[in-house]
């Protein structure tokens, strides 16, 4: 199965993602279990999130990935740390605003996920990651919204089954979102 390269089509996105998920379900469960068990470790969780994103990117591109790849994303640690610090500071400042601050901070976090993936994949600087995230969201707001809603609903459903369902739903959600990302691949390269 190939990543989506066509115009917005939620049914195609879901079917492609489901096919990839089904093909690699065993490895995805182990990968997700390791991520969930180890994600409580401060700062290391950034590297694990990047490693998870890279594994999903490889899967969506039809490439092989190994569970050990989860631990091989230290090369983008500094840009991700800067990205996280800026996001946390912005969220803290927004959360001071009465009534609307926390919802706005939550939206900010959601709309910067594409930037996190771009920083992970291309080792972009944090500011470039934010800029690209906002640019791509403005180019295809409906596609990104549908991908985010699908991914959020799936992740939430997994949490309903004592958290164990997340082992199944979290990778599918990540694949759906990553396929949306690949439709809008940033024009950056690292040489």
C-alpha positions as a Markdown table, in Angstrom:
| # | Residue | x | y | z |
|---|---|---|---|---|
| 1 | Unk | 0.0 | 0.0 | 0.0 |
| 2 | Unk | 1.2 | 3.5 | -0.9 |
| 3 | Unk | 0.7 | 6.7 | 1.0 |
| 4 | Unk | -2.1 | 8.9 | -0.1 |
| 5 | Unk | -1.1 | 11.4 | -2.8 |
| 6 | Unk | -4.5 | 12.3 | -4.1 |
| 7 | Unk | -7.0 | 15.0 | -3.3 |
| 8 | Unk | -8.8 | 14.9 | 0.0 |
| 9 | Unk | -10.7 | 11.6 | 0.3 |
| 10 | Unk | -11.4 | 10.4 | 3.9 |
| 11 | Unk | -12.6 | 7.0 | 2.9 |
| 12 | Unk | -9.5 | 6.3 | 0.9 |
| 13 | Unk | -7.3 | 7.7 | 3.8 |
| 14 | Unk | -9.0 | 5.4 | 6.2 |
| 15 | Unk | -8.9 | 2.3 | 4.0 |
| 16 | Unk | -5.2 | 2.8 | 3.1 |
| 17 | Unk | -4.4 | 3.3 | 6.8 |
| 18 | Unk | -6.4 | 0.3 | 7.9 |
| 19 | Unk | -4.6 | -1.9 | 5.4 |
| 20 | Unk | -1.2 | -0.8 | 6.6 |
| 21 | Unk | -2.2 | -1.2 | 10.2 |
| 22 | Unk | -3.5 | -4.7 | 9.6 |
| 23 | Unk | -0.3 | -5.8 | 7.8 |
| 24 | Unk | 1.9 | -4.8 | 10.7 |
| 25 | Unk | -0.4 | -5.1 | 13.7 |
| 26 | Unk | 2.0 | -7.3 | 15.7 |
| 27 | Unk | 5.0 | -5.0 | 15.4 |
| 28 | Unk | 2.7 | -1.9 | 16.0 |
| 29 | Unk | 1.4 | -3.3 | 19.2 |
| 30 | Unk | 4.9 | -4.0 | 20.6 |
| 31 | Unk | 6.1 | -0.5 | 19.4 |
| 32 | Unk | 3.1 | 1.2 | 21.0 |
| 33 | Unk | 3.4 | -0.8 | 24.2 |
| 34 | Unk | 7.1 | 0.2 | 24.6 |
| 35 | Unk | 6.2 | 3.8 | 23.9 |
| 36 | Unk | 3.4 | 3.8 | 26.5 |
| 37 | Unk | 5.5 | 2.1 | 29.1 |
| 38 | Unk | 8.5 | 4.4 | 28.7 |
| 39 | Unk | 6.8 | 7.7 | 27.9 |
| 40 | Unk | 6.8 | 8.8 | 31.5 |
| 41 | Unk | 10.6 | 9.4 | 31.4 |
| 42 | Unk | 11.1 | 13.2 | 31.0 |
| 43 | Unk | 12.9 | 14.3 | 27.9 |
| 44 | Unk | 13.4 | 10.7 | 26.7 |
| 45 | Unk | 9.7 | 10.9 | 25.8 |
| 46 | Unk | 10.5 | 13.4 | 23.1 |
| 47 | Unk | 12.9 | 10.9 | 21.5 |
| 48 | Unk | 10.5 | 8.1 | 21.8 |
| 49 | Unk | 7.7 | 10.2 | 20.2 |
| 50 | Unk | 10.1 | 11.0 | 17.4 |
| 51 | Unk | 11.1 | 7.4 | 17.0 |
| 52 | Unk | 7.5 | 6.3 | 16.9 |
| 53 | Unk | 6.7 | 9.0 | 14.3 |
| 54 | Unk | 9.6 | 7.8 | 12.2 |
| 55 | Unk | 8.4 | 4.1 | 12.4 |
| 56 | Unk | 5.0 | 5.2 | 11.3 |
| 57 | Unk | 6.4 | 7.3 | 8.5 |
| 58 | Unk | 8.4 | 4.3 | 7.2 |
| 59 | Unk | 5.3 | 2.1 | 7.4 |
| 60 | Unk | 3.2 | 4.6 | 5.4 |
| 61 | Unk | 6.0 | 4.9 | 2.8 |
| 62 | Unk | 6.0 | 1.1 | 2.4 |
| 63 | Unk | 9.5 | 0.8 | 4.0 |
| 64 | Unk | 10.5 | -1.6 | 6.7 |
| 65 | Unk | 10.8 | -0.5 | 10.3 |
| 66 | Unk | 12.1 | -2.3 | 13.4 |
| 67 | Unk | 10.8 | -2.0 | 16.9 |
| 68 | Unk | 14.3 | -0.9 | 18.0 |
| 69 | Unk | 13.9 | 2.2 | 15.7 |
| 70 | Unk | 11.8 | 3.7 | 18.5 |
| 71 | Unk | 15.0 | 4.5 | 20.3 |
| 72 | Unk | 17.0 | 5.9 | 17.3 |
| 73 | Unk | 15.8 | 9.5 | 17.1 |
| 74 | Unk | 18.4 | 11.2 | 19.2 |
| 75 | Unk | 19.5 | 13.2 | 16.1 |
| 76 | Unk | 16.5 | 15.4 | 16.4 |
| 77 | Unk | 16.5 | 15.8 | 20.2 |
| 78 | Unk | 17.6 | 19.5 | 20.3 |
| 79 | Unk | 15.1 | 20.8 | 17.7 |
| 80 | Unk | 12.3 | 18.8 | 19.4 |
| 81 | Unk | 13.3 | 20.1 | 22.8 |
| 82 | Unk | 13.1 | 23.7 | 21.5 |
| 83 | Unk | 9.8 | 22.9 | 19.8 |
| 84 | Unk | 8.4 | 21.5 | 23.0 |
| 85 | Unk | 9.7 | 24.4 | 25.2 |
| 86 | Unk | 8.1 | 27.0 | 22.9 |
| 87 | Unk | 4.8 | 25.1 | 22.8 |
| 88 | Unk | 4.7 | 24.7 | 26.6 |
| 89 | Unk | 5.5 | 28.4 | 27.2 |
| 90 | Unk | 2.8 | 29.5 | 24.6 |
| 91 | Unk | 0.3 | 27.1 | 26.2 |
| 92 | Unk | 1.1 | 28.4 | 29.7 |
| 93 | Unk | 0.7 | 32.0 | 28.6 |
| 94 | Unk | -2.6 | 31.2 | 26.8 |
| 95 | Unk | -4.0 | 29.3 | 29.8 |
| 96 | Unk | -3.9 | 32.5 | 31.9 |
| 97 | Unk | -6.7 | 34.0 | 29.7 |
| 98 | Unk | -10.0 | 33.4 | 31.6 |
| 99 | Unk | -12.5 | 30.9 | 30.0 |
| 100 | Unk | -11.0 | 30.6 | 26.5 |
| 101 | Unk | -7.3 | 30.3 | 27.3 |
| 102 | Unk | -7.1 | 26.5 | 28.0 |
| 103 | Unk | -9.3 | 25.6 | 24.9 |
| 104 | Unk | -7.1 | 27.9 | 22.7 |
| 105 | Unk | -3.9 | 26.3 | 24.2 |
| 106 | Unk | -5.4 | 22.8 | 23.4 |
| 107 | Unk | -6.1 | 23.9 | 19.8 |
| 108 | Unk | -2.6 | 25.2 | 19.5 |
| 109 | Unk | -1.2 | 21.9 | 20.6 |
| 110 | Unk | -3.4 | 20.0 | 18.1 |
| 111 | Unk | -2.5 | 22.2 | 15.2 |
| 112 | Unk | 1.3 | 21.9 | 15.8 |
| 113 | Unk | 1.4 | 18.1 | 15.5 |
| 114 | Unk | 2.3 | 18.3 | 11.7 |
| 115 | Unk | 5.3 | 20.6 | 12.8 |
| 116 | Unk | 6.4 | 18.0 | 15.3 |
| 117 | Unk | 6.5 | 15.3 | 12.6 |
| 118 | Unk | 8.3 | 17.7 | 10.2 |
| 119 | Unk | 10.9 | 18.5 | 12.9 |
| 120 | Unk | 11.3 | 14.8 | 13.6 |
| 121 | Unk | 11.7 | 13.8 | 9.9 |
| 122 | Unk | 13.7 | 16.7 | 8.6 |
| 123 | Unk | 15.5 | 18.0 | 11.8 |
| 124 | Unk | 14.0 | 21.4 | 11.1 |
| 125 | Unk | 14.5 | 24.2 | 13.6 |
| 126 | Unk | 11.6 | 24.7 | 16.0 |
| 127 | Unk | 10.4 | 27.9 | 14.4 |
| 128 | Unk | 10.5 | 26.4 | 10.9 |
| 129 | Unk | 8.4 | 23.5 | 12.3 |
| 130 | Unk | 5.8 | 25.9 | 13.6 |
| 131 | Unk | 5.7 | 27.9 | 10.4 |
| 132 | Unk | 5.3 | 24.8 | 8.2 |
| 133 | Unk | 2.6 | 23.5 | 10.5 |
| 134 | Unk | 0.5 | 26.6 | 10.2 |
| 135 | Unk | 1.1 | 26.9 | 6.5 |
| 136 | Unk | 0.0 | 23.4 | 5.7 |
| 137 | Unk | -3.0 | 23.7 | 7.9 |
| 138 | Unk | -4.1 | 26.8 | 6.0 |
| 139 | Unk | -3.7 | 25.0 | 2.7 |
| 140 | Unk | -5.9 | 22.0 | 3.6 |
| 141 | Unk | -7.9 | 22.8 | 6.8 |
| 142 | Unk | -10.6 | 20.2 | 6.0 |
| 143 | Unk | -8.2 | 17.4 | 5.4 |
| 144 | Unk | -6.2 | 18.1 | 8.6 |
| 145 | Unk | -9.4 | 18.5 | 10.6 |
| 146 | Unk | -10.8 | 15.1 | 9.4 |
| 147 | Unk | -7.5 | 13.4 | 10.1 |
| 148 | Unk | -7.3 | 14.9 | 13.6 |
| 149 | Unk | -10.9 | 14.0 | 14.4 |
| 150 | Unk | -10.4 | 10.4 | 13.1 |
| 151 | Unk | -7.2 | 10.1 | 15.1 |
| 152 | Unk | -8.6 | 11.6 | 18.2 |
| 153 | Unk | -11.8 | 9.4 | 18.2 |
| 154 | Unk | -9.7 | 6.3 | 17.6 |
| 155 | Unk | -7.3 | 7.1 | 20.4 |
| 156 | Unk | -10.2 | 7.9 | 22.8 |
| 157 | Unk | -11.9 | 4.6 | 21.9 |
| 158 | Unk | -8.7 | 2.8 | 22.8 |
| 159 | Unk | -8.7 | 4.4 | 26.2 |
| 160 | Unk | -12.2 | 3.1 | 27.0 |
| 161 | Unk | -11.0 | -0.5 | 27.3 |
| 162 | Unk | -8.9 | 0.0 | 30.4 |
| 163 | Unk | -6.2 | 1.6 | 28.2 |
| 164 | Unk | -5.4 | -1.7 | 26.6 |
| 165 | Unk | -7.4 | -0.7 | 23.5 |
| 166 | Unk | -4.8 | 2.0 | 22.9 |
| 167 | Unk | -2.4 | -0.7 | 21.8 |
| 168 | Unk | -4.6 | -1.2 | 18.8 |
| 169 | Unk | -6.1 | 2.2 | 18.2 |
| 170 | Unk | -3.1 | 4.5 | 18.8 |
| 171 | Unk | -1.1 | 3.1 | 15.8 |
| 172 | Unk | -4.1 | 3.3 | 13.5 |
| 173 | Unk | -4.7 | 6.9 | 14.5 |
| 174 | Unk | -1.0 | 7.6 | 14.0 |
| 175 | Unk | -1.1 | 6.0 | 10.5 |
| 176 | Unk | -4.2 | 8.1 | 9.5 |
| 177 | Unk | -2.5 | 11.3 | 10.6 |
| 178 | Unk | 0.8 | 10.4 | 9.0 |
| 179 | Unk | -0.9 | 9.7 | 5.7 |
| 180 | Unk | -2.4 | 13.2 | 5.9 |
| 181 | Unk | 1.1 | 14.5 | 6.6 |
| 182 | Unk | 2.6 | 12.7 | 3.6 |
| 183 | Unk | 0.0 | 14.3 | 1.3 |
| 184 | Unk | 1.5 | 17.7 | 2.4 |
| 185 | Unk | 5.2 | 16.6 | 2.7 |
| 186 | Unk | 7.3 | 19.7 | 3.5 |
| 187 | Unk | 9.8 | 20.7 | 0.8 |
| 188 | Unk | 12.7 | 20.5 | 3.2 |
| 189 | Unk | 15.7 | 18.3 | 2.8 |
| 190 | Unk | 18.7 | 17.6 | 5.0 |
| 191 | Unk | 22.1 | 17.2 | 3.3 |
